[in-house]
Amino acid sequence: MKQTGAKKPVARKLLLKLLGSRDNVQMTAASAVRVGQLFGISENNIRVTLNRLQSTKMLSLLDRGYYQLGKGGEKFAREINSWRDAESSLLPSWNESWIAVQTNMLSKSDKKQTRENERALKIVGLRKVFTDMYLRPANIAGGAAVVREKLCTLGLSKQAVVYCASEFDLKLQSKIRKLWNTEELEKQYKQGISDLEASLLRLPNLTLEEATFESFHVGDYALHQLVFDPLLPSPLTDEALRREFSELVKHYDDVGAQIWHRFLSLDQ
């Protein structure tokens, strides 16, 4: 049953997210069509999308008619599932140094690469402090080397310069700390916790179709929050509140995976 107010997902992202949500998830074309119907996506759209994803090696078709992630899709899956280990990659305390990225040497004429650069910087929590200079707290274990690798994996041009910086003057430090709206972040954590808890209470009383639909939309919204969370340290944000939200998202994601397994199993 379709819920009012829920945004219809794009067929490509829907199929990739479902197949990439766990290891070895498989789906027939018939299952994919039924998933599309649940979200108001036409059968033709789903079948065309399956063919395109297969041609670009995002999906592969097994002999018995099941689709699973291809090599390109596996990279996508690693990216969307990296949020699960994000908290464990953080240092226990922050020494008030910063990860800096310089992008002045990058071409602005390549629009596609520019979009990938901006997306990678945003996902890793970097914010623009000056033209072509981005910063985030250096609270990620492994420092600049690990951040550099993650940014390149996400699509940032390898020509960008990534390094550690510290000892900015007090005026600049004050400006840097205002790059993130921490009040809004904490508000989103609290609202996210409330929304997830309310949905967990509803799910057992819904039909399988209703529960499948709701678990995708509620879970996908929460996952989007975590994927783009800047993972700020204390005292910039309430780390305990963020961890509470993150752990609840993990639990909700596990519940949602069980619901989707039951839904997809109807065609087997």
C-alpha positions in Angstrom: 0.0 0.0 0.0 1.5 3.3 -1.1 1.8 5.9 1.6 1.0 9.5 0.9 3.8 12.1 1.0 6.6 9.5 0.3 8.8 10.3 -2.6 9.0 7.7 -5.3 12.5 6.3 -5.6 14.5 6.2 -8.8 14.4 2.7 -10.2 18.2 2.5 -10.6 18.9 3.5 -7.0 16.1 1.4 -5.6 17.4 -1.8 -7.2 21.0 -1.2 -6.3 20.2 -0.4 -2.7 18.1 -3.5 -2.3 20.7 -5.8 -3.9 23.5 -4.1 -2.1 21.9 -4.0 1.4 23.5 -7.4 2.3 26.0 -9.9 0.9 24.7 -12.2 -1.8 21.2 -10.7 -2.2 19.6 -12.0 -5.4 16.4 -11.0 -7.3 14.5 -12.3 -10.3 13.1 -9.9 -12.9 9.6 -10.9 -11.6 10.6 -9.8 -8.1 12.1 -6.6 -9.4 8.8 -5.8 -11.2 6.9 -6.5 -8.0 9.2 -4.2 -6.1 8.6 -1.5 -8.7 4.8 -1.9 -8.4 5.1 -1.4 -4.7 6.7 2.0 -5.3 4.6 3.1 -8.3 7.4 2.3 -10.8 6.2 0.8 -14.1 7.2 -2.7 -15.3 8.8 -1.3 -18.4 10.9 1.1 -16.3 12.1 -1.7 -14.1 13.0 -4.0 -17.0 14.8 -1.3 -18.9 16.7 -0.4 -15.8 17.7 -4.0 -15.2 19.1 -4.3 -18.8 21.0 -1.0 -18.4 22.5 -2.0 -15.1 23.5 -5.3 -16.5 25.1 -3.7 -19.6 27.2 -1.4 -17.4 28.2 -4.4 -15.2 26.4 -2.9 -12.2 24.4 -6.1 -12.1 25.1 -9.6 -13.4 22.6 -12.2 -14.4 23.0 -15.8 -13.1 22.2 -18.9 -15.1 19.0 -19.5 -13.1 17.5 -16.1 -13.9 18.6 -14.2 -10.7 20.2 -10.8 -10.7 23.0 -9.9 -8.3 25.5 -7.1 -8.0 28.2 -7.0 -10.6 31.7 -5.6 -10.1 30.5 -2.0 -10.5 27.6 -2.6 -8.1 29.8 -4.0 -5.5 31.7 -0.7 -5.3 28.4 1.1 -4.9 27.4 -1.3 -2.1 30.6 -0.7 -0.2 30.0 3.0 -0.4 26.4 2.9 0.9 27.2 0.4 3.6 30.3 2.2 5.0 28.1 4.0 7.5 28.0 0.9 9.7 31.6 1.1 10.6 31.9 4.9 10.7 31.9 5.3 14.4 34.6 2.7 15.0 36.9 4.7 12.6 36.9 7.8 14.9 39.6 8.7 17.4 38.5 8.6 21.1 39.5 12.3 21.5 40.2 15.3 19.2 43.4 17.4 19.4 41.8 20.3 17.6 43.8 19.7 14.4 42.1 19.6 11.0 42.1 17.7 7.7 42.5 20.2 4.8 41.8 19.6 1.1 43.1 22.0 -1.6 41.3 21.9 -4.9 42.7 25.0 -6.7 44.6 22.7 -9.1 41.5 20.9 -10.3 39.9 21.7 -13.6 36.5 23.4 -13.4 35.6 22.6 -17.0 34.9 18.9 -16.4 31.4 19.2 -14.9 31.0 15.5 -14.2 34.3 15.4 -12.2 33.4 18.6 -10.5 30.1 17.1 -9.3 32.0 14.0 -8.1 34.5 16.1 -6.2 31.8 18.1 -4.4 29.9 14.9 -3.5 33.0 13.2 -2.1 33.9 16.2 0.0 30.4 16.5 1.3 30.2 12.8 2.3 33.4 13.0 4.2 32.2 16.1 6.1 34.5 18.6 4.6 33.2 22.2 4.3 34.5 25.1 2.3 36.4 27.7 4.5 38.0 29.6 1.6 37.8 29.3 -2.2 39.3 25.9 -3.1 40.1 25.0 0.6 38.0 22.6 2.6 38.3 21.5 6.2 37.0 18.9 8.7 38.2 17.9 12.2 41.1 15.4 12.1 39.3 12.9 14.3 39.4 10.0 11.9 41.9 7.3 12.7 44.8 7.2 10.2 44.6 10.9 9.6 45.1 12.5 6.2 46.2 9.3 4.5 43.0 7.5 5.4 40.8 10.5 4.5 42.7 10.9 1.2 42.0 7.2 0.3 38.4 7.5 1.2 37.9 10.7 -0.9 39.5 9.1 -3.9 37.3 6.0 -3.5 34.3 8.3 -3.5 35.4 10.0 -6.7 37.6 13.0 -5.7 40.3 13.8 -8.3 43.6 12.4 -7.2 45.2 15.7 -8.1 43.6 17.3 -4.9 46.0 17.8 -2.1 44.9 16.4 1.3 46.9 17.2 4.4 46.7 17.8 8.2 46.7 21.4 9.5 46.7 23.0 13.0 47.4 26.1 15.0 45.0 28.5 13.2 44.6 31.8 14.8 41.6 32.3 17.1 39.5 34.3 14.6 39.9 31.6 11.9 39.2 28.8 14.4 36.0 30.5 15.4 35.0 30.8 11.7 35.9 27.1 11.1 33.7 25.9 14.0 30.7 27.6 12.4 31.0 25.7 9.1 28.7 23.0 10.5 25.2 23.6 11.8 25.6 21.5 14.9 22.3 22.6 16.5 20.5 21.3 13.4 22.5 18.1 13.4 21.5 17.3 17.0 17.9 18.2 16.2 18.0 15.6 13.3 19.5 12.9 15.6 16.6 13.4 18.1 13.9 13.5 15.3 15.5 10.4 13.7 15.4 8.5 16.9 11.8 9.4 17.4 10.8 8.4 13.8 12.6 5.1 14.0 11.2 4.1 17.3 7.6 5.0 16.1 8.1 3.0 12.9 9.4 -0.1 14.9 6.2 0.0 16.9 4.1 0.2 13.7 5.8 -2.5 11.5 4.5 -5.6 13.3 0.9 -4.4 12.8 1.3 -3.8 9.0 0.7 -6.1 6.1 3.9 -7.4 4.5 3.5 -4.9 1.6 2.9 -2.0 3.9 5.9 -3.0 6.1 8.2 -3.4 3.1 7.2 0.0 1.8 7.6 1.8 5.1 10.8 0.1 6.1 12.4 1.2 2.8 11.4 4.8 3.1 12.0 5.3 6.8 15.3 3.3 6.7 16.5 5.0 3.5 15.9 8.5 5.0 17.9 7.5 8.2 20.7 6.0 6.1 21.0 9.1 4.1 21.5 11.1 7.3 24.3 8.8 8.4 26.0 8.6 5.0 26.3 12.4 4.9 26.9 12.9 8.6 30.1 14.9 9.1 31.0 12.8 12.2 32.1 15.7 14.3 33.9 15.3 17.6 33.1 16.6 21.0 32.8 19.5 21.8 31.5 20.4 18.4 28.6 18.0 18.7 26.9 15.5 21.1 28.8 12.3 20.1 26.7 10.2 22.5 23.5 11.3 20.8 24.9 10.5 17.4 26.0 7.1 18.5 22.5 6.4 19.9 21.0 7.3 16.6 23.5 5.3 14.6 22.9 2.1 16.7 19.1 2.5 16.3 19.6 2.8 12.5 21.6 -0.4 12.5 18.8 -2.2 14.4 16.2 -0.8 12.1 18.2 -1.8 9.0 18.4 -5.3 10.3 14.6 -5.4 10.9 14.1 -4.0 7.4 16.4 -6.6 5.8 14.3 -9.4 7.4 11.1 -7.8 6.0 12.6 -7.5 2.5 13.8 -11.1 2.6 10.2 -12.3 3.3 8.9 -10.0 0.5 11.4 -11.2 -2.1 10.9 -14.8 -1.1 7.3 -14.8 -2.3 8.6 -15.3 -5.8 10.8 -18.2 -5.0 
